[in-house]
Amino acid sequence: MTEAQPNPAPAVTQQDLTVVGHQLGRPARDVVEIAARCVCGNPLVVATAPRLSNGTPFPTVFYLTHPVITSAVSRLEAEGSMYGMSDRITEDAQLAEQYRAAHEHYLGERRRIGEKAGIGEVPEIEGISAGGMPTRVKCLHVLVGHSLAAGPGVNPLGDETLGLIADTWSTDRCACDPEWRTAD
């Protein structure tokens, strides 16, 4: 069975935007790429411009859109999983270094997405990634979105979170609503 992977052809179609709108329950905004797709082809993660069209700086370049994944990650956040992860960053030098590398990767990807969108530099968020990187865990959704977009081995805590939700959602199976593709 094929697993969801970072999207090698991140072109955004109108169908993608329609699906994302159904997933989020609102219109998609400032989507530059589909950063990861389900095995069925539906978007899982969008890459959003680092400055929204209304001028607002937007540090969350990899935005998790799939409601099944989002709900599973929300349950972990409600249980306080971020706190133990944050503690481990301060206690485990190797994990801290891997997490710092994930932060740097995230910043590089934001620059790339900004250039692709014609945005350029966004000084208000320069050096700030998302999700609490590199020193704490603030938002598991961001870390999972980054892991799905970048692929395994880039964001250790995003990868770990994907493992923690494997009973609810996994990269090798579809949990999409067929109505997303057919509804107006």
C-alpha positions in Angstrom: 0.0 0.0 0.0 1.3 3.5 -0.9 1.9 5.9 2.0 1.1 9.6 1.9 4.2 11.5 1.0 5.3 15.1 0.5 3.8 16.2 -2.7 6.4 16.1 -5.5 4.2 18.2 -7.8 2.7 20.8 -5.4 0.5 22.6 -8.0 -2.8 23.8 -6.6 -5.9 23.2 -8.6 -9.4 24.6 -8.1 -10.5 21.1 -7.0 -7.8 21.2 -4.3 -9.1 24.5 -3.0 -12.6 23.2 -3.0 -11.6 20.1 -1.0 -9.6 22.3 1.4 -12.6 24.6 1.8 -14.7 21.5 2.8 -12.0 20.2 5.1 -11.7 23.5 6.9 -15.4 24.6 6.7 -14.3 27.9 5.2 -12.7 29.1 2.0 -9.0 28.4 1.6 -6.8 31.4 1.7 -3.4 32.3 0.3 -2.5 28.7 -0.6 0.7 28.5 -2.5 1.2 24.7 -2.7 -0.4 21.4 -1.6 2.5 20.3 0.6 1.2 16.8 1.3 -1.6 14.6 -0.1 -3.5 11.6 1.1 -3.1 8.3 -0.7 -6.3 9.2 -2.5 -4.9 12.5 -3.8 -6.8 14.9 -1.5 -4.8 17.6 0.3 -3.6 16.9 3.8 -1.4 20.0 4.3 -1.3 23.3 2.4 1.7 25.6 2.2 0.4 29.1 3.0 2.1 32.4 2.0 4.1 33.9 4.9 2.1 37.1 4.5 -1.6 36.8 3.9 -3.2 38.9 1.1 -4.7 41.2 3.8 -1.1 42.0 4.9 -1.0 39.9 8.1 2.3 38.0 8.7 1.5 34.3 8.9 4.2 32.1 10.4 2.4 28.8 9.9 3.5 27.9 6.4 2.5 24.2 6.7 -1.2 24.2 7.6 -2.8 20.9 8.5 -6.3 20.8 6.7 -7.6 17.2 7.1 -10.2 17.1 9.9 -9.5 13.5 11.0 -5.9 14.3 11.5 -6.6 17.7 13.1 -9.1 16.1 15.6 -6.7 13.3 16.5 -3.9 15.9 17.1 -6.3 18.1 19.1 -7.0 15.2 21.4 -3.3 14.8 22.1 -3.0 18.6 22.8 -6.0 18.4 25.2 -4.2 15.6 27.1 -1.2 18.0 27.4 1.3 15.9 25.3 3.2 19.1 24.3 4.4 19.6 27.9 6.2 16.3 28.1 7.7 16.9 24.7 8.9 20.3 25.7 10.5 18.8 28.8 12.3 16.2 26.7 13.8 19.0 24.5 15.5 20.5 27.6 16.7 17.1 28.8 17.9 15.4 25.6 20.6 17.2 23.7 20.2 15.0 20.6 16.5 15.6 20.4 17.1 19.4 21.0 19.6 19.4 18.1 17.2 17.5 15.8 14.4 19.9 16.7 16.6 22.9 16.1 17.4 21.4 12.6 13.6 21.1 12.0 13.2 24.7 12.9 15.9 25.7 10.4 14.3 23.5 7.7 10.9 25.2 8.4 12.4 28.7 8.1 14.1 27.6 4.8 10.8 26.3 3.5 9.0 29.5 4.5 11.5 31.5 2.5 11.0 29.2 -0.5 7.2 29.5 -0.3 7.4 33.3 0.2 9.6 33.6 -2.9 7.2 31.4 -4.9 4.3 33.5 -3.8 6.2 36.7 -4.7 6.1 37.8 -1.0 9.7 38.1 -0.3 10.9 38.8 3.3 8.5 39.1 6.2 10.5 40.9 8.8 7.9 40.6 11.5 8.4 36.8 11.6 12.1 36.6 10.6 13.7 33.8 12.6 10.5 32.6 14.1 9.2 29.3 12.8 6.0 27.9 14.3 4.7 25.4 16.8 7.2 26.6 19.5 10.3 25.5 17.6 13.1 25.3 18.4 12.9 25.5 22.2 9.4 24.2 23.1 6.3 22.5 21.7 3.4 24.9 21.5 1.3 23.4 18.7 1.3 19.8 17.6 -0.7 20.6 14.5 2.2 22.6 13.1 4.6 19.9 13.8 2.5 17.2 12.1 1.9 19.5 9.1 5.7 20.0 8.8 6.3 16.2 9.1 3.8 15.4 6.4 5.1 18.1 4.1 8.8 17.4 4.7 8.6 13.6 5.0 9.9 11.4 7.8 13.1 12.2 9.6 12.9 16.0 9.4 10.8 16.9 12.4 11.2 14.4 15.2 8.3 15.5 17.3 6.0 15.8 14.3 7.0 12.2 13.4 6.4 11.1 17.0 3.0 12.7 17.0 2.1 10.9 13.8 3.0 7.7 15.6 0.8 8.6 18.5 -2.3 9.1 16.3 -1.7 6.0 14.1 -4.7 4.2 15.6 -6.9 7.1 14.3 -5.1 8.1 11.1 -2.1 6.8 9.2 -0.3 7.8 6.0 -1.1 4.5 4.4 -4.9 4.7 4.5 -7.5 7.2 3.4 -9.9 8.8 5.9 -11.4 11.3 3.4 -15.0 12.1 3.0 -16.0 11.3 -0.6 -18.3 14.4 -0.5 -15.3 16.7 -0.5 -14.8 16.1 -4.2 -18.4 16.3 -5.2 -20.0 19.0 -3.0 -20.3 22.6 -4.2 
